[in-house]
Amino acid sequence: MVGSRSCAACDEINDTNAKFCRKCGADLTETSYQWAAGGGFDVWWMLGGVAVMFGVQTGAGILLGLMGISRLGTLPLVLIALVAFALGGFLVGRFSKGKTILEPAVSAVIAVALAMFVKGHFNLLAIVIGGILPFLAALAGGWLGEKAQGTI
Ligand SMILES: [Zn+2]
């Protein structure tokens, strides 16, 4: 029901902006506080970030392979990974409500692990190029997204 809020203690219908229940006096702001706190980390946004990062990176990698550009070496792939992670981080940071820099960070860790698992690269160079750099790109993207949303 729009414009009203039922009391969790006695079910009395109160105005949305009421601080205390008019019947039993229970604190109604507690619920809204919990909503705000729960908006800090959203699993679905985090998974969405993984989908964008891993999807763009893998899709572009396959496309480059089909075009024969993979002969140019790993540099284009690294650049694509950076763009994919920054984009994923930005989207999550921009559209997930609240200050949610943790979401793109977790997304990046999972997407990096996925990419490494798929490629089978676990050496130090692969971890630095394919892991830490995209992770930082995701954080930068997430930070820009938060800035665009105005939470920083
Ligand atoms: Zn009440």
py3Dmol code that shows the C-alpha trace and the ligand (Angstrom):
import py3Dmol

protein = """\
ATOM      1  CA  MET A   1       0.000   0.000   0.000  1.00  0.00           C
ATOM      2  CA  VAL A   2       1.538   3.289  -1.135  1.00  0.00           C
ATOM      3  CA  GLY A   3       1.706   6.154   1.340  1.00  0.00           C
ATOM      4  CA  SER A   4       1.368   4.001   4.444  1.00  0.00           C
ATOM      5  CA  ARG A   5       3.372   1.520   6.445  1.00  0.00           C
ATOM      6  CA  SER A   6       2.071  -1.206   8.724  1.00  0.00           C
ATOM      7  CA  CYS A   7       3.611  -1.518  12.169  1.00  0.00           C
ATOM      8  CA  ALA A   8       5.735  -4.651  12.570  1.00  0.00           C
ATOM      9  CA  ALA A   9       4.599  -4.989  16.216  1.00  0.00           C
ATOM     10  CA  CYS A  10       0.821  -4.481  15.999  1.00  0.00           C
ATOM     11  CA  ASP A  11      -0.013  -4.192  12.250  1.00  0.00           C
ATOM     12  CA  GLU A  12      -1.506  -0.713  12.714  1.00  0.00           C
ATOM     13  CA  ILE A  13      -1.374   1.268   9.442  1.00  0.00           C
ATOM     14  CA  ASN A  14       0.718   4.423   9.836  1.00  0.00           C
ATOM     15  CA  ASP A  15       1.828   7.205   7.480  1.00  0.00           C
ATOM     16  CA  THR A  16       4.995   6.402   5.505  1.00  0.00           C
ATOM     17  CA  ASN A  17       6.937   9.197   7.183  1.00  0.00           C
ATOM     18  CA  ALA A  18       5.695   8.393  10.712  1.00  0.00           C
ATOM     19  CA  LYS A  19       8.575   7.739  13.098  1.00  0.00           C
ATOM     20  CA  PHE A  20       6.559   5.895  15.746  1.00  0.00           C
ATOM     21  CA  CYS A  21       3.443   3.735  15.565  1.00  0.00           C
ATOM     22  CA  ARG A  22       0.416   5.829  16.600  1.00  0.00           C
ATOM     23  CA  LYS A  23      -1.187   2.810  18.326  1.00  0.00           C
ATOM     24  CA  CYS A  24       1.615   1.032  20.196  1.00  0.00           C
ATOM     25  CA  GLY A  25       4.483   3.523  19.869  1.00  0.00           C
ATOM     26  CA  ALA A  26       6.920   1.072  18.238  1.00  0.00           C
ATOM     27  CA  ASP A  27       9.870   2.605  16.392  1.00  0.00           C
ATOM     28  CA  LEU A  28       8.962   2.516  12.689  1.00  0.00           C
ATOM     29  CA  THR A  29      12.279   3.965  11.473  1.00  0.00           C
ATOM     30  CA  GLU A  30      14.107   0.793  12.447  1.00  0.00           C
ATOM     31  CA  THR A  31      12.744  -1.020   9.388  1.00  0.00           C
ATOM     32  CA  SER A  32      13.860   1.695   6.984  1.00  0.00           C
ATOM     33  CA  TYR A  33      17.274   1.698   8.599  1.00  0.00           C
ATOM     34  CA  GLN A  34      17.575  -2.051   7.985  1.00  0.00           C
ATOM     35  CA  TRP A  35      16.603  -1.515   4.349  1.00  0.00           C
ATOM     36  CA  ALA A  36      19.352   1.041   3.918  1.00  0.00           C
ATOM     37  CA  ALA A  37      21.939  -1.188   5.576  1.00  0.00           C
ATOM     38  CA  GLY A  38      20.848  -4.179   3.502  1.00  0.00           C
ATOM     39  CA  GLY A  39      21.406  -2.143   0.318  1.00  0.00           C
ATOM     40  CA  GLY A  40      25.154  -2.159   0.971  1.00  0.00           C
ATOM     41  CA  PHE A  41      25.855  -5.425  -0.787  1.00  0.00           C
ATOM     42  CA  ASP A  42      23.574  -6.837  -3.460  1.00  0.00           C
ATOM     43  CA  VAL A  43      24.391 -10.372  -4.639  1.00  0.00           C
ATOM     44  CA  TRP A  44      22.464  -9.893  -7.905  1.00  0.00           C
ATOM     45  CA  TRP A  45      24.372  -6.762  -8.832  1.00  0.00           C
ATOM     46  CA  MET A  46      27.572  -8.564  -7.928  1.00  0.00           C
ATOM     47  CA  LEU A  47      26.625 -11.479 -10.244  1.00  0.00           C
ATOM     48  CA  GLY A  48      25.588  -8.976 -12.933  1.00  0.00           C
ATOM     49  CA  GLY A  49      29.069  -7.503 -12.701  1.00  0.00           C
ATOM     50  CA  VAL A  50      30.584 -10.958 -13.158  1.00  0.00           C
ATOM     51  CA  ALA A  51      28.376 -11.522 -16.231  1.00  0.00           C
ATOM     52  CA  VAL A  52      29.432  -8.224 -17.858  1.00  0.00           C
ATOM     53  CA  MET A  53      33.139  -8.618 -17.061  1.00  0.00           C
ATOM     54  CA  PHE A  54      33.437 -12.260 -18.019  1.00  0.00           C
ATOM     55  CA  GLY A  55      30.954 -12.004 -20.916  1.00  0.00           C
ATOM     56  CA  VAL A  56      32.554  -8.995 -22.613  1.00  0.00           C
ATOM     57  CA  GLN A  57      36.070 -10.339 -22.080  1.00  0.00           C
ATOM     58  CA  THR A  58      35.265 -13.825 -23.404  1.00  0.00           C
ATOM     59  CA  GLY A  59      33.036 -12.607 -26.231  1.00  0.00           C
ATOM     60  CA  ALA A  60      35.571 -10.058 -27.468  1.00  0.00           C
ATOM     61  CA  GLY A  61      38.360 -12.628 -27.161  1.00  0.00           C
ATOM     62  CA  ILE A  62      36.456 -15.090 -29.337  1.00  0.00           C
ATOM     63  CA  LEU A  63      35.620 -12.327 -31.835  1.00  0.00           C
ATOM     64  CA  LEU A  64      39.289 -11.291 -32.088  1.00  0.00           C
ATOM     65  CA  GLY A  65      40.251 -14.928 -32.549  1.00  0.00           C
ATOM     66  CA  LEU A  66      37.776 -15.290 -35.414  1.00  0.00           C
ATOM     67  CA  MET A  67      39.136 -12.125 -37.028  1.00  0.00           C
ATOM     68  CA  GLY A  68      42.681 -13.425 -36.710  1.00  0.00           C
ATOM     69  CA  ILE A  69      43.708 -10.484 -34.514  1.00  0.00           C
ATOM     70  CA  SER A  70      44.889 -12.862 -31.800  1.00  0.00           C
ATOM     71  CA  ARG A  71      48.107 -13.101 -33.879  1.00  0.00           C
ATOM     72  CA  LEU A  72      48.953  -9.629 -32.636  1.00  0.00           C
ATOM     73  CA  GLY A  73      49.728 -11.199 -29.273  1.00  0.00           C
ATOM     74  CA  THR A  74      48.181 -10.809 -25.855  1.00  0.00           C
ATOM     75  CA  LEU A  75      48.144  -6.994 -25.723  1.00  0.00           C
ATOM     76  CA  PRO A  76      44.711  -6.565 -27.409  1.00  0.00           C
ATOM     77  CA  LEU A  77      43.303  -9.237 -25.100  1.00  0.00           C
ATOM     78  CA  VAL A  78      44.721  -7.494 -22.042  1.00  0.00           C
ATOM     79  CA  LEU A  79      43.236  -4.167 -23.178  1.00  0.00           C
ATOM     80  CA  ILE A  80      39.867  -5.840 -23.774  1.00  0.00           C
ATOM     81  CA  ALA A  81      39.981  -7.393 -20.303  1.00  0.00           C
ATOM     82  CA  LEU A  82      40.696  -3.981 -18.765  1.00  0.00           C
ATOM     83  CA  VAL A  83      37.801  -2.374 -20.664  1.00  0.00           C
ATOM     84  CA  ALA A  84      35.450  -5.263 -19.790  1.00  0.00           C
ATOM     85  CA  PHE A  85      36.265  -5.082 -16.079  1.00  0.00           C
ATOM     86  CA  ALA A  86      36.108  -1.297 -15.947  1.00  0.00           C
ATOM     87  CA  LEU A  87      32.745  -1.390 -17.747  1.00  0.00           C
ATOM     88  CA  GLY A  88      31.357  -4.057 -15.399  1.00  0.00           C
ATOM     89  CA  GLY A  89      32.618  -2.167 -12.365  1.00  0.00           C
ATOM     90  CA  PHE A  90      31.157   1.087 -13.650  1.00  0.00           C
ATOM     91  CA  LEU A  91      27.718  -0.386 -14.349  1.00  0.00           C
ATOM     92  CA  VAL A  92      27.480  -1.996 -10.905  1.00  0.00           C
ATOM     93  CA  GLY A  93      28.811   1.123  -9.188  1.00  0.00           C
ATOM     94  CA  ARG A  94      26.468   3.382 -11.136  1.00  0.00           C
ATOM     95  CA  PHE A  95      23.202   1.473 -10.939  1.00  0.00           C
ATOM     96  CA  SER A  96      23.408  -0.577  -7.751  1.00  0.00           C
ATOM     97  CA  LYS A  97      21.934   1.572  -4.994  1.00  0.00           C
ATOM     98  CA  GLY A  98      24.122   2.833  -2.203  1.00  0.00           C
ATOM     99  CA  LYS A  99      27.858   2.961  -1.769  1.00  0.00           C
ATOM    100  CA  THR A 100      28.720  -0.402  -3.242  1.00  0.00           C
ATOM    101  CA  ILE A 101      32.380  -0.460  -4.201  1.00  0.00           C
ATOM    102  CA  LEU A 102      32.533  -3.938  -2.630  1.00  0.00           C
ATOM    103  CA  GLU A 103      30.276  -5.391  -5.332  1.00  0.00           C
ATOM    104  CA  PRO A 104      32.526  -4.669  -8.352  1.00  0.00           C
ATOM    105  CA  ALA A 105      35.489  -5.816  -6.243  1.00  0.00           C
ATOM    106  CA  VAL A 106      33.911  -9.210  -5.539  1.00  0.00           C
ATOM    107  CA  SER A 107      32.638  -9.391  -9.144  1.00  0.00           C
ATOM    108  CA  ALA A 108      36.186  -8.851 -10.410  1.00  0.00           C
ATOM    109  CA  VAL A 109      37.645 -11.573  -8.186  1.00  0.00           C
ATOM    110  CA  ILE A 110      35.050 -14.096  -9.394  1.00  0.00           C
ATOM    111  CA  ALA A 111      35.346 -13.048 -13.066  1.00  0.00           C
ATOM    112  CA  VAL A 112      39.150 -13.282 -12.872  1.00  0.00           C
ATOM    113  CA  ALA A 113      38.945 -16.735 -11.287  1.00  0.00           C
ATOM    114  CA  LEU A 114      36.468 -17.818 -13.999  1.00  0.00           C
ATOM    115  CA  ALA A 115      38.676 -16.511 -16.815  1.00  0.00           C
ATOM    116  CA  MET A 116      41.757 -18.238 -15.383  1.00  0.00           C
ATOM    117  CA  PHE A 117      39.859 -21.468 -14.879  1.00  0.00           C
ATOM    118  CA  VAL A 118      38.637 -21.382 -18.502  1.00  0.00           C
ATOM    119  CA  LYS A 119      42.073 -20.554 -19.940  1.00  0.00           C
ATOM    120  CA  GLY A 120      43.957 -22.785 -17.513  1.00  0.00           C
ATOM    121  CA  HIS A 121      46.512 -20.016 -16.840  1.00  0.00           C
ATOM    122  CA  PHE A 122      47.739 -20.035 -13.279  1.00  0.00           C
ATOM    123  CA  ASN A 123      51.308 -18.735 -13.578  1.00  0.00           C
ATOM    124  CA  LEU A 124      52.419 -15.500 -11.918  1.00  0.00           C
ATOM    125  CA  LEU A 125      52.369 -13.421 -15.124  1.00  0.00           C
ATOM    126  CA  ALA A 126      48.799 -14.524 -15.884  1.00  0.00           C
ATOM    127  CA  ILE A 127      47.730 -13.638 -12.346  1.00  0.00           C
ATOM    128  CA  VAL A 128      49.267 -10.157 -12.588  1.00  0.00           C
ATOM    129  CA  ILE A 129      48.094  -9.354 -16.141  1.00  0.00           C
ATOM    130  CA  GLY A 130      44.821 -11.283 -16.063  1.00  0.00           C
ATOM    131  CA  GLY A 131      44.030 -10.778 -12.395  1.00  0.00           C
ATOM    132  CA  ILE A 132      45.416  -7.745 -10.625  1.00  0.00           C
ATOM    133  CA  LEU A 133      45.194  -5.266 -13.531  1.00  0.00           C
ATOM    134  CA  PRO A 134      41.555  -6.136 -14.377  1.00  0.00           C
ATOM    135  CA  PHE A 135      40.776  -6.060 -10.647  1.00  0.00           C
ATOM    136  CA  LEU A 136      42.136  -2.516 -10.409  1.00  0.00           C
ATOM    137  CA  ALA A 137      40.244  -1.589 -13.587  1.00  0.00           C
ATOM    138  CA  ALA A 138      37.028  -2.902 -12.001  1.00  0.00           C
ATOM    139  CA  LEU A 139      37.677  -0.875  -8.847  1.00  0.00           C
ATOM    140  CA  ALA A 140      38.352   2.249 -10.930  1.00  0.00           C
ATOM    141  CA  GLY A 141      35.164   1.619 -12.921  1.00  0.00           C
ATOM    142  CA  GLY A 142      33.185   1.043  -9.732  1.00  0.00           C
ATOM    143  CA  TRP A 143      34.566   4.219  -8.234  1.00  0.00           C
ATOM    144  CA  LEU A 144      33.629   6.205 -11.355  1.00  0.00           C
ATOM    145  CA  GLY A 145      30.157   4.630 -11.208  1.00  0.00           C
ATOM    146  CA  GLU A 146      29.707   5.673  -7.582  1.00  0.00           C
ATOM    147  CA  LYS A 147      30.896   9.154  -8.510  1.00  0.00           C
ATOM    148  CA  ALA A 148      28.355   9.263 -11.350  1.00  0.00           C
ATOM    149  CA  GLN A 149      25.648   8.166  -8.923  1.00  0.00           C
ATOM    150  CA  GLY A 150      26.784  10.788  -6.438  1.00  0.00           C
ATOM    151  CA  THR A 151      27.442   8.519  -3.450  1.00  0.00           C
ATOM    152  CA  ILE A 152      31.106   9.561  -3.193  1.00  0.00           C
TER     153      ILE A 152
END
"""
ligand_1 = """\
1
ZN
Zn 2.212 -0.581 16.474
"""
view = py3Dmol.view(width=600, height=400)
view.addModel(protein, "pdb")
view.setStyle({"model": 0}, {"cartoon": {"style": "trace"}})
view.addModel(ligand_1, "xyz")
view.setStyle({"model": 1}, {"stick": {}})
view.zoomTo()
view.show()
